[in-house]
Amino acid sequence: IRLALGATPRQILSALLERSARWSIAGCLIGLAAVLLMRVGVGSSIGIGEVVAGLAGAIVMLLLALLATWHPAHHAGATDPLAALNSQ
């Protein structure tokens, strides 16, 4: 529908990647907060290695989410708007 309304493929790709990044960052922050709360609840101290591992895992998850979003977003931007509207 966005293509039919005049959005460029680049705008569609940007919008979908931005939405995916927002949700992924929110999920990573919630997950890291939950891990920290569980660690405090158990009474364990958190070392720098565990913090680095948690941040690295969050970054990897964010990159995987963006990579998983890129292909469908690219395909959506390359779709002919008339063909998409006629198929429905």
N, CA, C and O of each residue as an XYZ file, in Angstrom:
352
protein
N       0.839     -1.190      0.000
C       0.000      0.000      0.000
C       0.878      1.246      0.000
O       0.548      2.242     -0.644
N       1.990      1.189      0.719
C       2.877      2.355      0.751
C       3.462      2.658     -0.621
O       3.635      3.820     -0.989
N       3.767      1.594     -1.384
C       4.267      1.816     -2.736
C       3.209      2.492     -3.589
O       3.509      3.403     -4.361
N       1.983      2.046     -3.447
C       0.900      2.621     -4.239
C       0.666      4.082     -3.865
O       0.202      4.871     -4.688
N       0.984      4.434     -2.634
C       0.809      5.817     -2.192
C       2.018      6.691     -2.493
O       2.012      7.881     -2.177
N       3.046      6.125     -3.094
C       4.173      6.925     -3.547
C       5.461      6.766     -2.767
O       6.419      7.492     -3.032
N       5.525      5.857     -1.826
C       6.765      5.640     -1.088
C       7.772      4.930     -1.997
O       7.409      4.062     -2.791
N       9.019      5.310     -1.867
C      10.070      4.667     -2.655
C      10.460      3.349     -1.977
O      10.213      3.170     -0.785
N      11.065      2.431     -2.732
C      11.522      1.185     -2.117
C      12.482      1.435     -0.948
O      12.457      0.703      0.041
N      13.313      2.449     -1.059
C      14.253      2.772      0.018
C      13.503      3.209      1.286
O      13.898      2.851      2.395
N      12.438      3.972      1.122
C      11.651      4.408      2.278
C      10.972      3.227      2.960
O      10.881      3.177      4.186
N      10.500      2.289      2.166
C       9.854      1.097      2.727
C      10.876      0.253      3.483
O      10.610     -0.207      4.593
N      12.043      0.055      2.879
C      13.105     -0.709      3.529
C      13.509     -0.045      4.835
O      13.662     -0.723      5.850
N      13.684      1.263      4.825
C      14.066      1.996      6.038
C      13.006      1.879      7.122
O      13.331      1.658      8.289
N      11.751      2.023      6.748
C      10.669      1.962      7.736
C      10.596      0.587      8.387
O      10.442      0.487      9.605
N      10.706     -0.470      7.593
C      10.613     -1.815      8.155
C      11.822     -2.164      9.010
O      11.678     -2.799     10.054
N      13.023     -1.753      8.577
C      14.215     -2.010      9.380
C      14.187     -1.205     10.680
O      14.626     -1.688     11.724
N      13.676      0.006     10.611
C      13.575      0.830     11.819
C      12.615      0.198     12.828
O      12.909      0.139     14.022
N      11.478     -0.269     12.345
C      10.515     -0.917     13.236
C      11.110     -2.175     13.854
O      10.938     -2.424     15.047
N      11.803     -2.962     13.052
C      12.430     -4.176     13.563
C      13.496     -3.844     14.594
O      13.604     -4.520     15.618
N      14.280     -2.811     14.331
C      15.341     -2.423     15.264
C      14.741     -1.963     16.594
O      15.263     -2.298     17.658
N      13.659     -1.206     16.538
C      13.029     -0.740     17.782
C      12.556     -1.914     18.641
O      12.818     -1.960     19.843
N      11.865     -2.854     18.017
C      11.369     -4.008     18.769
C      12.524     -4.875     19.275
O      12.470     -5.395     20.389
N      13.554     -5.026     18.466
C      14.691     -5.859     18.867
C      15.454     -5.232     20.025
O      15.843     -5.928     20.963
N      15.671     -3.927     19.965
C      16.361     -3.243     21.057
C      15.537     -3.337     22.340
O      16.081     -3.583     23.416
N      14.240     -3.142     22.223
C      13.371     -3.256     23.397
C      13.457     -4.658     23.992
O      13.539     -4.811     25.211
N      13.438     -5.670     23.148
C      13.537     -7.050     23.630
C      14.868     -7.342     24.291
O      14.920     -8.023     25.315
N      15.948     -6.830     23.711
C      17.276     -7.031     24.294
C      17.378     -6.342     25.652
O      17.922     -6.914     26.596
N      16.866     -5.130     25.757
C      16.911     -4.405     27.034
C      16.082     -5.105     28.107
O      16.503     -5.200     29.260
N      14.914     -5.589     27.729
C      14.080     -6.313     28.689
C      14.772     -7.604     29.124
O      14.760     -7.952     30.305
N      15.370     -8.304     28.178
C      16.081     -9.538     28.507
C      17.278     -9.297     29.408
O      17.497    -10.049     30.358
N      18.060     -8.257     29.124
C      19.213     -7.949     29.965
C      18.772     -7.525     31.362
O      19.396     -7.905     32.352
N      17.701     -6.740     31.446
C      17.189     -6.325     32.751
C      16.707     -7.541     33.548
O      16.942     -7.634     34.752
N      16.039     -8.460     32.872
C      15.557     -9.666     33.555
C      16.720    -10.499     34.084
O      16.653    -11.024     35.196
N      17.771    -10.620     33.305
C      18.945    -11.379     33.743
C      19.581    -10.706     34.956
O      19.953    -11.376     35.920
N      19.704     -9.388     34.907
C      20.289     -8.677     36.040
C      19.433     -8.833     37.298
O      19.964     -9.030     38.391
N      18.119     -8.747     37.144
C      17.231     -8.919     38.297
C      17.310    -10.337     38.858
O      17.279    -10.523     40.075
N      17.408    -11.321     37.999
C      17.517    -12.694     38.477
C      18.838    -12.914     39.204
O      18.896    -13.618     40.212
N      19.893    -12.305     38.683
C      21.200    -12.446     39.324
C      21.192    -11.808     40.707
O      21.753    -12.361     41.654
N      20.557    -10.648     40.824
C      20.468     -9.980     42.117
C      19.600    -10.807     43.065
O      19.920    -10.947     44.246
N      18.511    -11.347     42.549
C      17.620    -12.172     43.365
C      18.307    -13.407     43.903
O      18.032    -13.831     45.026
N      19.187    -13.986     43.125
C      19.910    -15.179     43.555
C      21.028    -14.797     44.525
O      21.452    -15.610     45.346
N      21.497    -13.564     44.424
C      22.541    -13.096     45.320
C      23.945    -13.273     44.760
O      24.919    -13.186     45.507
N      24.065    -13.516     43.484
C      25.377    -13.684     42.873
C      25.925    -12.336     42.437
O      25.179    -11.429     42.069
N      27.214    -12.231     42.486
C      27.835    -11.013     41.969
C      28.052    -11.191     40.461
O      28.260    -12.303     39.977
N      28.000    -10.093     39.747
C      28.138    -10.131     38.294
C      29.524     -9.643     37.926
O      29.900     -8.521     38.265
N      30.278    -10.469     37.241
C      31.613    -10.095     36.807
C      31.574     -9.373     35.476
O      30.562     -9.388     34.775
N      32.689     -8.740     35.134
C      32.763     -7.982     33.882
C      32.641     -8.909     32.675
O      32.113     -8.508     31.638
N      33.115    -10.118     32.799
C      33.013    -11.070     31.695
C      31.568    -11.421     31.379
O      31.197    -11.578     30.216
N      30.764    -11.541     32.410
C      29.351    -11.853     32.196
C      28.604    -10.677     31.577
O      27.698    -10.865     30.765
N      28.988     -9.471     31.963
C      28.376     -8.283     31.372
C      28.731     -8.181     29.894
O      27.871     -7.901     29.058
N      29.993     -8.410     29.580
C      30.435     -8.359     28.180
C      29.750     -9.450     27.368
O      29.344     -9.207     26.231
N      29.618    -10.637     27.926
C      28.950    -11.732     27.216
C      27.481    -11.404     26.979
O      26.950    -11.691     25.906
N      26.821    -10.809     27.962
C      25.422    -10.424     27.797
C      25.247     -9.359     26.734
O      24.330     -9.437     25.917
N      26.120     -8.363     26.740
C      26.044     -7.315     25.719
C      26.359     -7.865     24.331
O      25.712     -7.492     23.352
N      27.343     -8.745     24.244
C      27.672     -9.346     22.948
C      26.497    -10.170     22.424
O      26.183    -10.126     21.234
N      25.853    -10.918     23.314
C      24.683    -11.693     22.905
C      23.551    -10.800     22.429
O      22.870    -11.123     21.455
N      23.345     -9.672     23.111
C      22.290     -8.743     22.703
C      22.596     -8.143     21.338
O      21.695     -7.987     20.513
N      23.845     -7.808     21.094
C      24.232     -7.233     19.799
C      24.049     -8.257     18.686
O      23.566     -7.920     17.605
N      24.429     -9.496     18.942
C      24.255    -10.557     17.936
C      22.774    -10.759     17.629
O      22.397    -10.912     16.467
N      21.937    -10.761     18.659
C      20.491    -10.921     18.444
C      19.917     -9.762     17.641
O      19.061     -9.966     16.780
N      20.381     -8.552     17.916
C      19.922     -7.386     17.173
C      20.323     -7.496     15.700
O      19.514     -7.222     14.814
N      21.554     -7.891     15.443
C      22.008     -8.037     14.058
C      21.239     -9.144     13.335
O      20.900     -8.996     12.161
N      20.966    -10.239     14.020
C      20.189    -11.321     13.400
C      18.757    -10.883     13.098
O      18.200    -11.255     12.065
N      18.168    -10.107     13.979
C      16.809     -9.610     13.738
C      16.783     -8.688     12.524
O      15.867     -8.766     11.706
N      17.773     -7.821     12.403
C      17.834     -6.924     11.244
C      18.078     -7.703      9.956
O      17.499     -7.393      8.915
N      18.929     -8.704     10.033
C      19.189     -9.535      8.857
C      17.939    -10.305      8.451
O      17.659    -10.448      7.261
N      17.186    -10.804      9.431
C      15.953    -11.536      9.122
C      14.880    -10.612      8.561
O      13.995    -11.070      7.839
N      14.938     -9.336      8.874
C      13.953     -8.373      8.377
C      14.327     -7.852      7.002
O      13.450     -7.479      6.223
N      15.618     -7.820      6.691
C      16.071     -7.175      5.455
C      15.480     -7.832      4.214
O      14.981     -7.132      3.333
N      15.522     -9.156      4.122
C      15.061     -9.829      2.897
C      13.579     -9.573      2.614
O      13.251     -9.175      1.496
N      12.673     -9.780      3.563
C      11.263     -9.489      3.265
C      11.021     -8.004      2.981
O      10.184     -7.658      2.148
N      11.754     -7.130      3.673
C      11.586     -5.693      3.436
C      12.075     -5.316      2.044
O      11.454     -4.505      1.357
N      13.178     -5.904      1.639
C      13.700     -5.648      0.289
C      12.725     -6.161     -0.762
O      12.502     -5.502     -1.777
N      12.149     -7.323     -0.524
C      11.173     -7.907     -1.449
C       9.917     -7.032     -1.523
O       9.354     -6.835     -2.600
N       9.483     -6.509     -0.367
C       8.301     -5.643     -0.347
C       8.553     -4.361     -1.137
O       7.653     -3.857     -1.809
N       9.764     -3.840     -1.056
C      10.086     -2.623     -1.795
C      10.196     -2.850     -3.287
O       9.969     -1.935     -4.078
N      10.545     -4.069     -3.676
C      10.718     -4.370     -5.095
C       9.432     -4.828     -5.768
O       9.403     -5.002     -6.986
N       8.372     -5.024     -4.997
C       7.114     -5.511     -5.544
C       6.402     -4.396     -6.307
O       6.370     -3.247     -5.867
N       5.835     -4.755     -7.454
C       5.061     -3.797     -8.243
C       3.758     -3.506     -7.502
O       3.015     -4.436     -7.187
N       3.462     -2.230     -7.215
C       2.265     -1.920     -6.427
C       0.959     -2.361     -7.090
O       0.037     -2.795     -6.400
N       0.868     -2.257     -8.409
C      -0.364     -2.680     -9.093
C      -0.551     -4.183     -9.000
O      -1.666     -4.665     -8.800
N       0.520     -4.909     -9.142
C       0.437     -6.368     -9.033
C       0.028     -6.778     -7.623
O      -0.765     -7.703     -7.447
N       0.570     -6.090     -6.617
C       0.228     -6.409     -5.229
C      -1.241     -6.101     -4.940
O      -1.912     -6.876     -4.259
N      -1.743     -4.982     -5.450
C      -3.136     -4.626     -5.229
C      -4.089     -5.541     -5.990
O      -5.159     -5.876     -5.482
N      -3.716     -5.947     -7.196
C      -4.564     -6.837     -7.977
C      -4.617     -8.244     -7.417
O      -5.598     -8.955     -7.631
N      -3.577     -8.659     -6.701
C      -3.552    -10.019     -6.149
C      -4.481    -10.165     -4.962
O      -4.779    -11.285     -4.547
N      -4.944     -9.059     -4.409
C      -5.812     -9.122     -3.236
C      -7.201     -8.996     -3.697
O      -8.126     -9.021     -2.885
